[in-house]
């Protein structure tokens, strides 16, 4: 989709401004046609992004928990009485 969007924008740059708003036989502009043709692809990309964000959040939580535990732990540990070594 990214390459198609770049292609669409490049073609739009070389067109005359009056041509950009012209409608085809189905009464759709190029922008409307592009959006309609790529609607499912956009929905799939949104779904993938949400799943990826959830996975990254889970991983970052696990890492933050480990870093916090390492920062709070005293070097050398404690002896049987609870005093640091």
Helices and strands as residue ranges (DSSP letters): H 2-14, H 17-20, H 30-37, H 39-72
